[in-house]
Amino acid sequence: MLPLLGLCLALPLCAGSLGEAQSWGRPSEQVGLRVPRQVRLLQRLKTKPLMTEFSVKSTIISRYAFTTVVCRMLNRASEDHEVTFQMQIPAAAFITNFTMLIGDKVYQGEITEREKKNGDKVKEKRNKTMEDSGEKGTETFRASVVLPSKDKAAFLLSYEELLQRRLGKYEHVVSVRPQQLAGRLTVEVAVLERSGIVALEVLGLRNSRHQGSGRGQDDSGPPPSTVINQNETFAKVVFKPTVVQQAKIAQNGILGDFIIRYDVNREQSIGDIQVLNGYFVHYFAPKDLPPLPKNIVFVLDSSASMVGAKLRQTKDALFTILHDLRPQDRFNIIGFSNRIKVWKDHLVSVTPNNIRDGKVYIHHMSPSGGTDINGALQRGIRLLNDYVAHNDIEDRSVSLIVFLTDGKPTVGETHTLKILNNTREAARGRVCIFTVGIGADVDFRLLEKLSLENCGLTRRVHEDHDARAQLIGFYDEIRTPLLSDIRVDYLPGLVEHATRTLFPNYFNGSEIIIAGKLADREMDRLHVEVTASNSKKFLILKKDVPVEPRKMGNDIAGSPRPKEGGPEDTNHLERLWSYLTLKELLSSWLQSEEEPQRERLRQQVQTLAVNRHFLTPFTSMTLRSAPRTEAPEDTFGMSAATGPETVMQSLRGAHLQPGPALKKPYNPRIKISKTSADGDPHFVVDFPWSNLTVCFNIDGQPGHILRLVSDHADSGVTVNGELIGAPAPPNGHKKQRTYFRTITILVNKPERSYLEITPSRVIVDGADRLVLPCNQSAAVGSRGLEVSVSANANVTVTIQGSVAFVILLHLYKKPAPYQRNHLGFYIANGQGLSSNCHGLLGQFLNQEARLTRLGRNPAHPAVPEAGERSEAVLEVRGHQVPVVWKQRKIYNGEEQVDCWFARNNAASLIDGEYKDYLAAHPFDSETTFGLGTSRGL
């Protein structure tokens, strides 16, 4: 485990996290001359750890967001320094992985069940900086470590979140607060919505998420350097400011929140139902319905602690809210401190006079006394119950309490459990309570439980922000109820483990989301029935929804990738179902008072969270040391580095998926197949069954792309190599040299992936784009495709376990004029390639050859003896080829091979001519020999 680590989900930094390892200088016994202030400043600037990269990548698939953060630090000082990585994440999100790379060491997070005594486990404190875990609040994840002098550190954090629809928009927020100017700062958000994206907007950077209701306040436009690309179902937003642009925004590196809002096209009727590999999600958000009348009581804290700005801003907000009430609504106002003051003894209609009188009553409220929360709630519920009972309108209206306070119960009933029981018994599910906590001293847990147990929501309002706008924004979310008593039913036996299907209210601009498993994956229709009440009638919607079980990647670019080696495919709907189920279990645990039930819920949360890799209040994260086999660089894509197991954060995948165990990166001294194309380029083909090795040269032209392996139609593998030119050495017989500067690999099965390998980097591009530098060892894996980089030595690509290529890196520190950094291509394992495989190398795989020595018995050894003529005829694939004896070095010159050399650009050895092996582009999979079918990507 990592000994010198401070890690928490809280503010401030975990005390004692670094123990005695923390060192910021020498002990106080050092006494010397006073150093001028300017010199001290320069010293601090010189030695402060440098953030070389801060990158965030979010992928949103059907409202479910996967986010990966990569932060890289460099200690330039001559002594060890503490470095800190911190990231604000949405309180509604679950962390799924955290990894640290310190020098050559990797510390991989492992999520386990939380025990009563956690020992070395990661501290996971739920210190909400804003609202409750289901709302717009944030938590700060922080990790600190002592970084050795001149060393590098990388922090990788992954989290997931289901976006909630509010006021007709989904909002995705990325905190861009690296705490200093970053050498490379990138935020990339990809949105994929099958039903279509509408009203996409990128807001200006915010340093507060609590700036109001969204009523025309967000017109500042995207921040500088933001690029937006969008079509009907897909959008990509990239924010990539230079250091200068960062400094213009904030020199301290606290740029603010990068915010994207959008909505989707939706059906008017039963909603959008998506099915993928046995899981489904049902989005229900009807519109164009007449609003339900509201019976609403505003219960305002007027105790002494509300003095000043809190009460003034609350009054201003209520003035605006009263004007928003509709003529069919009924309302009343209660002020409470140690006394309960009711404006009217019954609910009144919305008229100009009543609105005016209500505002006057609010205006004359003055702060004094204590806080009788229980009494105020009981009085408000009684007003609503009396009105509904006397007017017989329960089915055609909704009863709401908006409860605002800044403190804890100090008068009357002060015991939390009794307040909750009294409120629950009085409301009996007929009154929904929406609570607002103002300031830092409020008993937010009490307000949270009051709302959870009484079909409401809760918010926390910070008094140092615009509390008026926050209150108005909260009311806007509940100002237009469209349906009540919503029930969603699926045919019994067809759906199992569904999340909540009963909802007391549906407010305009929000959304009801249900997820579950299909009992029968082969079913072709799912019967859905929605019943609800609105202001005019009892509403019943029925529909048989066609179920088209999609395999991932078949119809939507960016659909999730399957789980490596698992019996079932992992997908974003499975993650969404897991997320919703965990949220509901945690909510039930919070509401439960029976210890056996709480223990059962805790165990359910632990089991699901550990299996799905979610960090919750009941799970812990342990950082374990692992061999460094993976080190992401340049861009996003990798969410974690593990030891023997590899993972890839994929645009399609979403969550961390351990792949099969990878072997150690290839050592160039290890003998692999001799079949290769290396050097100028020199080709070597090994025929192990015949105990023969054949070699030939191809004198290509710079810029030409040669087909090396063409098996697109069968195994789905294509390998091409692009040539680069260089002057010939002095006194040589050639006019120029050519080398491979790029090797490209197209893998088409089971899903399409593109690899581009150069001497400096490897790009793995599927629905995701992953870039690995060649100067750092790394390994990634994704559904049958594994890529391993041995720093400055080689790249190994393994496909489905039956095809393996090794690309050697030829690098020069001080190259001569005729030298170029280039690549060598070796086929380590060709068993998975078909007998139809072609290409300059591929056509000879799995073939036999026969050598006829001039004047010798064919059965005689192939190697000429001393004094013998070194000429022969090679018979292979129906060709008879004159060859001569030669020796050639391979594996970076580590090994010399004996081979029979075919002259004249292998004209009589290979099928066709040189031009037949020229590809039109790096990923061209067509072949002139009739085996390929597609030239496009």
Beta strands, then each sheet from edge to edge (+ up, - down):
strand 1: 5-8
strand 2: 50-61
strand 3: 64-74
strand 4: 81-90
strand 5: 94-102
strand 6: 105-113
strand 7: 138-147
strand 8: 152-162
strand 9: 165-166
strand 10: 169-176
strand 11: 185-192
strand 12: 197-202
strand 13: 226-230
strand 14: 234-239
strand 15: 256-264
strand 16: 272-276
strand 17: 279-284
strand 18: 294-301
strand 19: 330-336
strand 20: 340-342
strand 21: 348-349
strand 22: 398-405
strand 23: 432-438
strand 24: 458-461
strand 25: 481-490
strand 26: 495-496
strand 27: 502-507
strand 28: 512-518
strand 29: 525-533
strand 30: 538-546
strand 31: 619-626
strand 32: 676-678
strand 33: 682-687
strand 34: 692-697
strand 35: 705-711
strand 36: 717-727
strand 37: 736-747
strand 38: 753-757
strand 39: 761-765
strand 40: 769-773
strand 41: 778-782
strand 42: 785-790
strand 43: 794-799
strand 44: 803-810
strand 45: 822-829
strand 46: 849-853
strand 47: 871-876
strand 48: 879-890
strand 49: 895-902
sheet 1: 1+ 7- 4+
sheet 2: 13+ 14- 11+ 2+ 3- 8+ 5- 6+ 31-
sheet 3: 9+ 10- 15+ 12-
sheet 4: 16+ 17- 28+ 26-
sheet 5: 20+ 19- 18- 22- 23- 24-
sheet 6: 20+ 19- 21+
sheet 7: 27+ 25- 29+ 30-
sheet 8: 41+ 42- 43+ 44- 45+ 32- 33+ 34- 49- 48+ 47- 46+
sheet 9: 35+ 36- 37+ 38- 39+ 40-
end
